[in-house]
Amino acid sequence: MFDPKKLLDDLLGTKIPGTESTIRDKAGQATQLAKDNPIATGAIAAVLLGTGAGRALTGTALKVGGLAAVAGLAYKAYQNYRGGGEPDAEAARDPELLPPPVDSGFRPEEAPQGETEFALSLVRAMIAAARADGHIDQEERGRIADRLKLSGVGAEAEAFLVSELKNPVDLDALVSAARTEAQRVELYTASRLAIEPESRAERGYLDMLAGRLQLPDALVDHIEATVSSAKEPAGTVETSDKPEPGGPASPW
């Protein structure tokens, strides 16, 4: 069985705790391949290989590991919401992402179903969000599978990701996987981290997810501001990773 916590690190491009490597480092060998073959690969491949995933995490959020990053950002957004201030990405920017306090409900080790099982739910939430912008057909799944082999995630994780892309999104199962208020905030935070919601479909999916998770609009706005504060400015994304004019449209 693959490690869902490690896969979450890979999806977010965060450093694996205790090492200096990231999934984006491993995916370097695939970057030129993506540039030479600008095709619509499907959302999750873009996340893994950095070929159109939008803005990447920066600062402490990049270094602490995926599960800790989701928990820390979710808790920060929740505290800002509880404080009653206006959502502001610049104000939310912080050079250090601190771990949530013990007994806050946002600590991964406090997950009632176990942190590994909840990490798997976060991975599924990210995949579902990444699929929101369009249909991934059999040919596209084959292309994704080829790129996953280059990403170094491992055979079991590859099989899981391909299966998740093939099966219909089960929103009921995703929502029910969040057993506490804190986990509902974390599930939405992970979904928002997976994508830059530039299309109507992506924005609509996030709005629907927030509604199903019963998150107040003001809290969602704070999550948006906090996630935005933890990512690179939009202008730093390399445009060379995008399809050339006239080529197939990217799902992002």
TORKOL-4160 file (C-alpha; in steps of 0.2 Angstrom, whole numbers, padded with zeros to 4 digits, m for minus):
252
<pt num="1" X="0000" Y="0000" Z="0000"/>
<pt num="2" X="0007" Y="0017" Z="m0005"/>
<pt num="3" X="0008" Y="0031" Z="0009"/>
<pt num="4" X="m0006" Y="0044" Z="0007"/>
<pt num="5" X="0004" Y="0056" Z="0017"/>
<pt num="6" X="0019" Y="0055" Z="0005"/>
<pt num="7" X="0007" Y="0056" Z="m0010"/>
<pt num="8" X="0000" Y="0072" Z="m0002"/>
<pt num="9" X="0018" Y="0079" Z="m0001"/>
<pt num="10" X="0020" Y="0075" Z="m0020"/>
<pt num="11" X="0004" Y="0083" Z="m0025"/>
<pt num="12" X="0007" Y="0099" Z="m0016"/>
<pt num="13" X="0026" Y="0099" Z="m0021"/>
<pt num="14" X="0031" Y="0101" Z="m0003"/>
<pt num="15" X="0047" Y="0095" Z="0004"/>
<pt num="16" X="0047" Y="0077" Z="0011"/>
<pt num="17" X="0051" Y="0079" Z="0030"/>
<pt num="18" X="0068" Y="0075" Z="0033"/>
<pt num="19" X="0074" Y="0077" Z="0015"/>
<pt num="20" X="0078" Y="0091" Z="0003"/>
<pt num="21" X="0069" Y="0084" Z="m0012"/>
<pt num="22" X="0052" Y="0088" Z="m0019"/>
<pt num="23" X="0041" Y="0081" Z="m0032"/>
<pt num="24" X="0045" Y="0096" Z="m0043"/>
<pt num="25" X="0063" Y="0091" Z="m0042"/>
<pt num="26" X="0059" Y="0073" Z="m0047"/>
<pt num="27" X="0048" Y="0079" Z="m0061"/>
<pt num="28" X="0062" Y="0090" Z="m0069"/>
<pt num="29" X="0066" Y="0076" Z="m0081"/>
<pt num="30" X="0048" Y="0077" Z="m0088"/>
<pt num="31" X="0047" Y="0096" Z="m0089"/>
<pt num="32" X="0056" Y="0097" Z="m0106"/>
<pt num="33" X="0045" Y="0082" Z="m0112"/>
<pt num="34" X="0030" Y="0093" Z="m0108"/>
<pt num="35" X="0037" Y="0108" Z="m0117"/>
<pt num="36" X="0041" Y="0097" Z="m0132"/>
<pt num="37" X="0024" Y="0089" Z="m0132"/>
<pt num="38" X="0011" Y="0103" Z="m0127"/>
<pt num="39" X="m0004" Y="0092" Z="m0126"/>
<pt num="40" X="m0019" Y="0093" Z="m0114"/>
<pt num="41" X="m0013" Y="0080" Z="m0101"/>
<pt num="42" X="m0027" Y="0081" Z="m0088"/>
<pt num="43" X="m0026" Y="0090" Z="m0072"/>
<pt num="44" X="m0018" Y="0078" Z="m0060"/>
<pt num="45" X="m0003" Y="0076" Z="m0072"/>
<pt num="46" X="m0001" Y="0095" Z="m0072"/>
<pt num="47" X="m0001" Y="0095" Z="m0053"/>
<pt num="48" X="0012" Y="0082" Z="m0052"/>
<pt num="49" X="0024" Y="0087" Z="m0065"/>
<pt num="50" X="0022" Y="0106" Z="m0064"/>
<pt num="51" X="0016" Y="0108" Z="m0082"/>
<pt num="52" X="0002" Y="0120" Z="m0078"/>
<pt num="53" X="m0003" Y="0118" Z="m0060"/>
<pt num="54" X="m0005" Y="0136" Z="m0057"/>
<pt num="55" X="0005" Y="0145" Z="m0043"/>
<pt num="56" X="0016" Y="0134" Z="m0032"/>
<pt num="57" X="0017" Y="0135" Z="m0013"/>
<pt num="58" X="0031" Y="0146" Z="m0006"/>
<pt num="59" X="0040" Y="0149" Z="0011"/>
<pt num="60" X="0037" Y="0138" Z="0026"/>
<pt num="61" X="0021" Y="0129" Z="0018"/>
<pt num="62" X="0033" Y="0122" Z="0004"/>
<pt num="63" X="0045" Y="0115" Z="0018"/>
<pt num="64" X="0034" Y="0107" Z="0031"/>
<pt num="65" X="0025" Y="0093" Z="0021"/>
<pt num="66" X="0009" Y="0092" Z="0013"/>
<pt num="67" X="m0002" Y="0086" Z="0028"/>
<pt num="68" X="0005" Y="0099" Z="0039"/>
<pt num="69" X="0004" Y="0113" Z="0026"/>
<pt num="70" X="m0015" Y="0109" Z="0024"/>
<pt num="71" X="m0018" Y="0109" Z="0042"/>
<pt num="72" X="m0008" Y="0125" Z="0046"/>
<pt num="73" X="m0016" Y="0135" Z="0032"/>
<pt num="74" X="m0033" Y="0129" Z="0036"/>
<pt num="75" X="m0031" Y="0133" Z="0055"/>
<pt num="76" X="m0024" Y="0150" Z="0050"/>
<pt num="77" X="m0039" Y="0154" Z="0039"/>
<pt num="78" X="m0051" Y="0148" Z="0053"/>
<pt num="79" X="m0042" Y="0159" Z="0066"/>
<pt num="80" X="m0043" Y="0174" Z="0054"/>
<pt num="81" X="m0061" Y="0171" Z="0051"/>
<pt num="82" X="m0065" Y="0169" Z="0070"/>
<pt num="83" X="m0056" Y="0186" Z="0073"/>
<pt num="84" X="m0069" Y="0195" Z="0062"/>
<pt num="85" X="m0057" Y="0204" Z="0051"/>
<pt num="86" X="m0059" Y="0206" Z="0032"/>
<pt num="87" X="m0050" Y="0193" Z="0021"/>
<pt num="88" X="m0034" Y="0200" Z="0014"/>
<pt num="89" X="m0021" Y="0189" Z="0005"/>
<pt num="90" X="m0007" Y="0202" Z="0009"/>
<pt num="91" X="m0012" Y="0203" Z="0027"/>
<pt num="92" X="m0013" Y="0184" Z="0028"/>
<pt num="93" X="0005" Y="0183" Z="0021"/>
<pt num="94" X="0017" Y="0176" Z="0035"/>
<pt num="95" X="0035" Y="0171" Z="0033"/>
<pt num="96" X="0032" Y="0156" Z="0045"/>
<pt num="97" X="0018" Y="0144" Z="0045"/>
<pt num="98" X="0016" Y="0138" Z="0063"/>
<pt num="99" X="0008" Y="0122" Z="0067"/>
<pt num="100" X="m0010" Y="0122" Z="0075"/>
<pt num="101" X="m0010" Y="0121" Z="0094"/>
<pt num="102" X="m0013" Y="0104" Z="0102"/>
<pt num="103" X="m0032" Y="0100" Z="0104"/>
<pt num="104" X="m0036" Y="0113" Z="0091"/>
<pt num="105" X="m0044" Y="0099" Z="0080"/>
<pt num="106" X="m0032" Y="0104" Z="0066"/>
<pt num="107" X="m0017" Y="0093" Z="0071"/>
<pt num="108" X="m0015" Y="0079" Z="0059"/>
<pt num="109" X="m0012" Y="0067" Z="0073"/>
<pt num="110" X="m0029" Y="0072" Z="0081"/>
<pt num="111" X="m0039" Y="0065" Z="0066"/>
<pt num="112" X="m0053" Y="0053" Z="0073"/>
<pt num="113" X="m0051" Y="0041" Z="0058"/>
<pt num="114" X="m0032" Y="0042" Z="0059"/>
<pt num="115" X="m0020" Y="0054" Z="0050"/>
<pt num="116" X="m0016" Y="0042" Z="0036"/>
<pt num="117" X="m0034" Y="0039" Z="0032"/>
<pt num="118" X="m0038" Y="0057" Z="0032"/>
<pt num="119" X="m0023" Y="0061" Z="0021"/>
<pt num="120" X="m0030" Y="0049" Z="0008"/>
<pt num="121" X="m0047" Y="0059" Z="0009"/>
<pt num="122" X="m0037" Y="0075" Z="0006"/>
<pt num="123" X="m0028" Y="0067" Z="m0009"/>
<pt num="124" X="m0045" Y="0062" Z="m0016"/>
<pt num="125" X="m0052" Y="0080" Z="m0013"/>
<pt num="126" X="m0037" Y="0087" Z="m0023"/>
<pt num="127" X="m0040" Y="0075" Z="m0037"/>
<pt num="128" X="m0058" Y="0079" Z="m0038"/>
<pt num="129" X="m0054" Y="0098" Z="m0038"/>
<pt num="130" X="m0041" Y="0095" Z="m0052"/>
<pt num="131" X="m0054" Y="0086" Z="m0063"/>
<pt num="132" X="m0067" Y="0100" Z="m0061"/>
<pt num="133" X="m0062" Y="0109" Z="m0077"/>
<pt num="134" X="m0066" Y="0095" Z="m0090"/>
<pt num="135" X="m0068" Y="0077" Z="m0095"/>
<pt num="136" X="m0053" Y="0066" Z="m0095"/>
<pt num="137" X="m0055" Y="0053" Z="m0108"/>
<pt num="138" X="m0046" Y="0036" Z="m0110"/>
<pt num="139" X="m0033" Y="0043" Z="m0122"/>
<pt num="140" X="m0029" Y="0057" Z="m0110"/>
<pt num="141" X="m0028" Y="0045" Z="m0095"/>
<pt num="142" X="m0015" Y="0036" Z="m0105"/>
<pt num="143" X="m0005" Y="0051" Z="m0107"/>
<pt num="144" X="m0007" Y="0055" Z="m0088"/>
<pt num="145" X="m0001" Y="0037" Z="m0084"/>
<pt num="146" X="0015" Y="0040" Z="m0095"/>
<pt num="147" X="0019" Y="0055" Z="m0086"/>
<pt num="148" X="0016" Y="0048" Z="m0069"/>
<pt num="149" X="0029" Y="0035" Z="m0072"/>
<pt num="150" X="0041" Y="0049" Z="m0074"/>
<pt num="151" X="0036" Y="0057" Z="m0058"/>
<pt num="152" X="0043" Y="0044" Z="m0047"/>
<pt num="153" X="0028" Y="0042" Z="m0036"/>
<pt num="154" X="0028" Y="0023" Z="m0037"/>
<pt num="155" X="0018" Y="0009" Z="m0045"/>
<pt num="156" X="0004" Y="0008" Z="m0032"/>
<pt num="157" X="0002" Y="0027" Z="m0031"/>
<pt num="158" X="0001" Y="0027" Z="m0050"/>
<pt num="159" X="m0012" Y="0014" Z="m0050"/>
<pt num="160" X="m0022" Y="0023" Z="m0037"/>
<pt num="161" X="m0021" Y="0040" Z="m0046"/>
<pt num="162" X="m0026" Y="0032" Z="m0063"/>
<pt num="163" X="m0041" Y="0023" Z="m0055"/>
<pt num="164" X="m0046" Y="0039" Z="m0046"/>
<pt num="165" X="m0046" Y="0048" Z="m0063"/>
<pt num="166" X="m0056" Y="0035" Z="m0071"/>
<pt num="167" X="m0070" Y="0033" Z="m0058"/>
<pt num="168" X="m0084" Y="0046" Z="m0056"/>
<pt num="169" X="m0081" Y="0059" Z="m0042"/>
<pt num="170" X="m0091" Y="0054" Z="m0027"/>
<pt num="171" X="m0094" Y="0070" Z="m0018"/>
<pt num="172" X="m0105" Y="0062" Z="m0005"/>
<pt num="173" X="m0090" Y="0051" Z="0000"/>
<pt num="174" X="m0078" Y="0066" Z="0000"/>
<pt num="175" X="m0090" Y="0077" Z="0011"/>
<pt num="176" X="m0093" Y="0062" Z="0023"/>
<pt num="177" X="m0075" Y="0059" Z="0025"/>
<pt num="178" X="m0073" Y="0076" Z="0035"/>
<pt num="179" X="m0079" Y="0071" Z="0052"/>
<pt num="180" X="m0076" Y="0087" Z="0061"/>
<pt num="181" X="m0078" Y="0106" Z="0058"/>
<pt num="182" X="m0059" Y="0107" Z="0057"/>
<pt num="183" X="m0058" Y="0093" Z="0044"/>
<pt num="184" X="m0072" Y="0102" Z="0034"/>
<pt num="185" X="m0060" Y="0117" Z="0033"/>
<pt num="186" X="m0045" Y="0106" Z="0029"/>
<pt num="187" X="m0054" Y="0097" Z="0015"/>
<pt num="188" X="m0059" Y="0113" Z="0006"/>
<pt num="189" X="m0042" Y="0120" Z="0009"/>
<pt num="190" X="m0034" Y="0105" Z="0001"/>
<pt num="191" X="m0046" Y="0107" Z="m0014"/>
<pt num="192" X="m0042" Y="0125" Z="m0016"/>
<pt num="193" X="m0023" Y="0122" Z="m0015"/>
<pt num="194" X="m0025" Y="0109" Z="m0030"/>
<pt num="195" X="m0031" Y="0122" Z="m0042"/>
<pt num="196" X="m0031" Y="0140" Z="m0047"/>
<pt num="197" X="m0050" Y="0142" Z="m0050"/>
<pt num="198" X="m0050" Y="0152" Z="m0066"/>
<pt num="199" X="m0064" Y="0144" Z="m0076"/>
<pt num="200" X="m0082" Y="0144" Z="m0072"/>
<pt num="201" X="m0082" Y="0125" Z="m0069"/>
<pt num="202" X="m0068" Y="0126" Z="m0056"/>
<pt num="203" X="m0076" Y="0140" Z="m0047"/>
<pt num="204" X="m0093" Y="0132" Z="m0048"/>
<pt num="205" X="m0085" Y="0116" Z="m0041"/>
<pt num="206" X="m0077" Y="0125" Z="m0026"/>
<pt num="207" X="m0094" Y="0134" Z="m0022"/>
<pt num="208" X="m0103" Y="0118" Z="m0023"/>
<pt num="209" X="m0090" Y="0109" Z="m0011"/>
<pt num="210" X="m0091" Y="0124" Z="0001"/>
<pt num="211" X="m0110" Y="0122" Z="0002"/>
<pt num="212" X="m0110" Y="0104" Z="0004"/>
<pt num="213" X="m0097" Y="0106" Z="0018"/>
<pt num="214" X="m0108" Y="0119" Z="0026"/>
<pt num="215" X="m0094" Y="0132" Z="0026"/>
<pt num="216" X="m0099" Y="0150" Z="0029"/>
<pt num="217" X="m0095" Y="0162" Z="0014"/>
<pt num="218" X="m0084" Y="0173" Z="0026"/>
<pt num="219" X="m0074" Y="0158" Z="0031"/>
<pt num="220" X="m0072" Y="0152" Z="0012"/>
<pt num="221" X="m0066" Y="0170" Z="0008"/>
<pt num="222" X="m0053" Y="0169" Z="0022"/>
<pt num="223" X="m0047" Y="0152" Z="0015"/>
<pt num="224" X="m0046" Y="0160" Z="m0002"/>
<pt num="225" X="m0035" Y="0174" Z="0005"/>
<pt num="226" X="m0024" Y="0162" Z="0016"/>
<pt num="227" X="m0021" Y="0150" Z="0001"/>
<pt num="228" X="m0017" Y="0165" Z="m0010"/>
<pt num="229" X="m0005" Y="0172" Z="0002"/>
<pt num="230" X="0005" Y="0155" Z="0003"/>
<pt num="231" X="0007" Y="0154" Z="m0016"/>
<pt num="232" X="0019" Y="0162" Z="m0028"/>
<pt num="233" X="0013" Y="0178" Z="m0037"/>
<pt num="234" X="0004" Y="0174" Z="m0053"/>
<pt num="235" X="0017" Y="0182" Z="m0064"/>
<pt num="236" X="0030" Y="0170" Z="m0058"/>
<pt num="237" X="0023" Y="0155" Z="m0067"/>
<pt num="238" X="0033" Y="0151" Z="m0083"/>
<pt num="239" X="0022" Y="0153" Z="m0098"/>
<pt num="240" X="0034" Y="0141" Z="m0108"/>
<pt num="241" X="0025" Y="0127" Z="m0100"/>
<pt num="242" X="0009" Y="0131" Z="m0108"/>
<pt num="243" X="0003" Y="0125" Z="m0125"/>
<pt num="244" X="0009" Y="0135" Z="m0140"/>
<pt num="245" X="m0004" Y="0146" Z="m0149"/>
<pt num="246" X="m0015" Y="0134" Z="m0160"/>
<pt num="247" X="m0010" Y="0119" Z="m0150"/>
<pt num="248" X="m0022" Y="0109" Z="m0139"/>
<pt num="249" X="m0030" Y="0118" Z="m0125"/>
<pt num="250" X="m0024" Y="0115" Z="m0108"/>
<pt num="251" X="m0037" Y="0109" Z="m0095"/>
<pt num="252" X="m0030" Y="0123" Z="m0083"/>
